[in-house]
Amino acid sequence: MLTLAWAWLLLLLPLPLLFAKRVHVQTSTSGHLQLPGSSETLQKTAAQRQRKSLLPYWLIWVCLVTAVARPLWVGDLIELPSKGRDLMLAVDLSGSMQIEDMVLDGKPVDRFSLVQHLMSDFIERRQGDKIGLILFADHAYLQAPLTQDRRSVAQFLSEAQIGLVGKQTAIGEAIALGVKRFDKAQESNRVLILLTDGSNNSGSITPEQASEIAAKRGITIYTIGVGSEVMERRTLFGKERVNPSMDLDEAQLTSIANTTGGRYFRARNAQELAQIYQAIDSLEPTDSEQLSYRPQSELFYYPLAAALLISALMMLWRLPMIQSLTYLTKREA
């Protein structure tokens, strides 16, 4: 966006008009010889020539006033790093996350697609926080380190696929990896959000051991159990109602959260999952005093260069005339 730092200086633009008018009044009131008949036509022609000859001077004046007014190019808004939370997201990518027992916009979707959709909105709202992403199944992997680039984290989450890191569920490893990545974060509120639809059946460390280490290091863990409690499926004998979340170990997830001073949430549908994200927003609010600035670039040298260029062209244009007058003067002498 183009702007002027001292726009009020543009009031100086009509200043030469005042001097020109004053000089014109003094000239018209002084006595001079008026020629009959064609004097009016000659005066109009002379006035037109005078206005044309003054045009370069007007352009120079406009350029100089514009330069003094300090034209600036103001860039896009940039958020400054603030002292927010270090928020690590651990998302389950085991095979059961592809069960289609959720509904989004009136259409049945699998659990992971719903998590991707709603968690992206949650990530976008966490302004001022550093966010990281852990994906886990057979083992846990760091997909995105702690960063304030929320768009990149959301992009990594949208590109993740079921079965990318196996089909089992290593909850303990996911917590341990989050604790390890938090070790480099000093003097911050450290929060781990763990989202799964099963129980720990893989990995080299148990969830109980990992959560105890997290509690000692001041890390709060919020656990979310995803999955519907009732689902209809077709069999040879017709439709039957089953519980697709039989593998979800709610007792274990509740114990992990209680050990670290967090909370366990149950998400049976899209509405509950959205409410959980809102509840976490209220429990772990973002920094409301987010600082930002807009970079500014000085542009005064452009109108100043234009004024100098017009002056140079005027000098070059008048130079032959000056040389001719000098030659004639010498010749007459």
C-alpha positions in Angstrom: 0.0 0.0 0.0 1.3 3.4 -1.0 1.0 6.2 1.6 2.6 9.6 2.6 4.2 10.0 6.0 3.7 13.8 5.9 0.7 14.2 3.6 -0.1 17.7 5.0 3.0 19.1 3.2 1.0 18.7 -0.1 -0.7 21.9 1.0 2.5 23.6 -0.4 1.7 22.6 -4.0 -0.4 25.8 -4.8 2.2 28.1 -3.2 3.8 29.2 -6.6 0.3 30.2 -7.8 0.2 32.9 -5.1 3.5 34.4 -6.3 2.5 34.1 -9.9 -0.7 35.9 -9.3 1.1 38.7 -7.4 3.6 39.2 -10.1 0.8 39.3 -12.7 -1.1 42.0 -10.8 2.0 44.1 -10.5 2.8 43.8 -14.2 -0.8 44.6 -15.3 -1.0 47.7 -13.1 2.3 49.1 -14.3 2.2 51.4 -17.3 3.0 49.9 -20.7 2.3 50.6 -24.3 -1.0 49.0 -25.6 -1.0 48.3 -29.4 -4.4 48.8 -31.1 -6.2 46.0 -32.9 -4.1 42.9 -32.5 -2.8 43.6 -29.0 -5.3 41.3 -27.4 -4.4 38.4 -29.7 -0.7 38.9 -29.1 -1.3 39.0 -25.3 -3.2 35.7 -25.4 -0.5 34.1 -27.5 2.2 35.4 -25.2 0.3 34.1 -22.2 0.0 30.6 -23.7 3.7 30.5 -24.5 4.4 31.6 -20.9 2.3 28.8 -19.5 4.0 26.2 -21.6 7.4 27.4 -20.6 6.4 27.2 -16.9 5.2 23.6 -17.2 8.6 22.0 -16.5 9.0 24.2 -13.4 5.6 23.0 -12.2 6.6 19.4 -12.6 9.8 20.0 -10.7 7.9 21.7 -7.9 5.4 18.8 -7.6 8.2 16.2 -7.5 10.1 18.1 -4.8 7.0 18.6 -2.6 6.1 14.9 -3.1 9.6 13.9 -2.1 9.5 16.1 1.1 6.1 14.5 2.0 8.0 11.1 2.3 6.1 8.6 0.1 6.2 5.1 1.7 5.4 1.6 0.6 3.7 -0.2 3.5 4.0 -4.0 3.3 1.7 -6.7 4.7 1.1 -7.2 8.4 3.8 -9.3 10.0 3.2 -10.9 13.4 6.0 -10.6 15.9 7.0 -13.7 18.0 5.2 -13.6 21.3 5.5 -15.6 24.5 2.7 -18.0 23.9 2.3 -21.7 24.5 4.3 -24.6 23.0 1.6 -26.8 21.7 2.4 -30.3 20.4 -0.3 -32.3 18.5 -0.1 -36.1 18.5 -2.5 -37.6 16.0 -3.2 -41.3 15.6 -2.8 -42.8 12.1 -3.5 -46.4 12.9 -5.8 -48.5 10.6 -8.9 -48.0 12.8 -8.9 -44.3 12.0 -10.3 -45.1 8.6 -13.6 -46.4 10.0 -16.5 -44.4 8.6 -18.6 -43.7 11.7 -18.5 -39.9 11.5 -20.6 -37.4 9.6 -19.3 -34.1 8.1 -21.7 -31.8 6.3 -24.3 -34.5 6.1 -21.9 -37.0 4.5 -20.3 -40.1 6.2 -16.6 -39.7 6.5 -13.8 -41.6 8.3 -12.5 -40.5 11.7 -9.2 -39.1 10.3 -10.9 -37.0 7.7 -13.0 -35.4 10.4 -9.9 -34.8 12.6 -8.1 -33.2 9.7 -11.0 -30.8 9.0 -11.6 -29.7 12.5 -8.0 -29.7 13.7 -7.0 -27.4 10.9 -9.5 -24.7 12.2 -8.1 -25.3 15.7 -4.5 -24.7 14.4 -5.5 -21.5 12.6 -6.9 -20.1 15.8 -3.8 -20.6 17.9 -2.2 -17.3 17.0 1.0 -16.6 19.0 1.6 -20.2 19.9 4.3 -22.5 18.6 2.7 -25.7 17.2 4.3 -29.0 16.4 2.8 -32.2 14.9 3.5 -35.9 15.8 2.0 -38.7 13.8 2.0 -42.2 15.4 0.9 -45.7 14.6 3.4 -48.6 15.0 5.9 -45.9 16.0 5.8 -42.1 16.6 7.3 -39.7 14.1 7.9 -35.9 14.3 6.1 -34.5 11.3 6.6 -30.8 12.1 8.8 -29.3 14.9 7.5 -26.5 17.1 7.0 -23.5 14.9 4.8 -20.4 14.6 4.1 -21.2 10.9 0.6 -22.5 11.5 -0.1 -22.9 7.8 2.8 -25.4 7.3 1.6 -27.5 10.2 -1.9 -27.5 8.9 -0.5 -28.5 5.4 1.5 -31.4 6.9 -1.7 -32.6 8.6 -3.8 -32.4 5.5 -1.1 -34.4 3.5 -1.0 -37.2 6.1 -2.5 -40.6 5.2 -3.8 -43.6 7.1 -1.2 -46.3 7.2 1.7 -43.9 6.6 3.5 -45.0 9.7 1.9 -48.4 10.3 -1.4 -49.8 11.6 -1.0 -50.2 15.3 -1.1 -47.6 18.1 2.1 -46.5 20.0 0.6 -44.0 22.4 3.5 -44.2 24.8 6.0 -43.4 22.1 4.0 -40.4 21.0 4.0 -39.0 24.5 7.7 -39.7 24.9 8.6 -38.0 21.6 6.5 -35.0 22.6 8.4 -34.8 25.9 11.7 -35.0 24.1 10.8 -32.2 21.7 9.6 -30.0 24.6 13.1 -30.3 26.3 14.4 -27.5 24.0 11.6 -25.2 24.9 12.4 -23.1 28.0 10.1 -20.9 30.1 6.9 -21.7 28.2 3.5 -23.3 28.8 3.9 -26.8 27.3 0.8 -28.6 26.2 0.4 -31.9 24.4 -2.9 -32.8 22.8 -3.1 -36.6 22.1 -5.9 -37.8 19.8 -6.5 -41.5 19.3 -9.3 -44.1 18.8 -7.6 -47.1 20.3 -5.4 -48.4 23.0 -1.6 -48.7 23.3 -0.5 -51.9 21.6 2.9 -51.0 20.2 6.1 -49.1 21.0 9.0 -49.4 23.4 7.5 -47.4 26.3 4.2 -47.5 28.1 1.8 -44.6 28.3 2.0 -44.7 32.1 5.8 -44.3 32.0 5.7 -41.5 29.4 3.0 -39.6 31.2 4.9 -39.7 34.5 8.0 -38.2 32.8 5.8 -35.6 31.2 4.3 -34.6 34.6 7.8 -34.2 36.1 8.7 -31.8 33.3 5.6 -29.7 33.7 3.9 -30.8 30.5 0.1 -30.8 30.5 -1.6 -33.6 28.3 -5.1 -33.4 27.0 -6.3 -36.7 25.6 -9.1 -37.1 23.1 -10.9 -40.4 22.4 -12.4 -40.4 18.9 -15.1 -42.8 17.6 -18.9 -43.3 17.6 -20.5 -45.7 20.0 -23.1 -47.0 17.6 -22.7 -48.0 14.0 -24.8 -50.1 11.7 -23.3 -52.6 9.4 -24.6 -55.1 6.9 -24.3 -58.8 7.4 -25.7 -62.0 5.8 -28.6 -61.8 8.3 -29.3 -58.1 7.6 -28.2 -55.0 9.5 -26.8 -55.1 13.0 -25.7 -52.4 15.4 -22.2 -52.6 16.7 -19.8 -50.5 18.8 -16.9 -49.4 16.6 -15.0 -47.9 19.6 -14.6 -51.2 21.5 -10.8 -50.9 21.3 -10.8 -47.4 22.8 -9.1 -47.5 26.3 -10.8 -44.6 28.0 -9.5 -45.5 31.4 -5.9 -45.3 30.1 -6.5 -41.9 28.4 -8.1 -40.6 31.6 -5.2 -41.7 33.6 -2.7 -40.0 31.3 -4.6 -36.7 31.5 -5.0 -36.8 35.3 -1.3 -37.6 35.8 -0.3 -34.4 34.0 -3.0 -32.1 35.2 -4.9 -32.2 32.0 -8.3 -33.6 31.0 -9.8 -36.4 28.9 -12.4 -35.7 26.3 -14.7 -38.0 24.4 -15.6 -37.2 20.8 -18.4 -39.3 19.4 -19.3 -37.0 16.5 -18.3 -33.8 14.8 -20.1 -31.5 17.2 -18.4 -33.0 20.2 -15.0 -32.8 18.6 -15.5 -29.1 17.7 -16.7 -28.4 21.3 -13.5 -30.1 22.6 -11.3 -27.8 20.6 -13.2 -24.8 22.0 -12.9 -26.2 25.5 -9.1 -26.5 25.1 -9.0 -22.9 23.7 -10.6 -21.8 27.0 -8.4 -23.9 29.2 -5.2 -22.9 27.3 -6.0 -19.4 25.9 -3.8 -17.8 23.3 -1.9 -14.5 24.0 -4.4 -11.7 23.4 -1.6 -9.1 23.2 -0.2 -10.3 19.9 2.2 -7.7 18.5 2.6 -7.0 14.8 4.1 -4.5 12.5 4.1 -3.5 8.8 7.4 -3.1 7.0 8.0 0.3 5.4 10.1 1.2 2.4 11.1 4.8 1.7 10.3 6.0 -1.9 11.2 9.7 -1.7 14.2 9.2 -4.0 11.9 8.5 -7.0 10.2 11.9 -7.1 13.6 13.5 -6.2 15.3 11.7 -9.1 12.5 12.8 -11.4 13.0 16.5 -10.4 16.7 16.2 -11.1 16.1 14.5 -14.4 13.7 17.2 -15.6 16.2 19.9 -14.5 18.9 18.2 -16.5 16.7 18.0 -19.6 15.9 21.7 -19.3 19.5 22.6 -19.1 20.3 20.4 -22.2 17.4 22.0 -24.1 18.5 25.5 -23.3 22.2 25.0 -23.9 22.1 25.5 -27.7 20.0 28.7 -27.2 22.6 30.1 -24.7 25.4 29.2 -27.0 23.7 31.0 -29.9 23.1 34.1 -27.8 26.7 34.1 -26.7 27.9 33.8 -30.3 25.7 36.7 -31.5 26.8 38.9 -28.6 30.4 38.3 -29.4 29.8 39.0 -33.1 28.0 42.3 -32.5 30.9 43.3 -30.1 
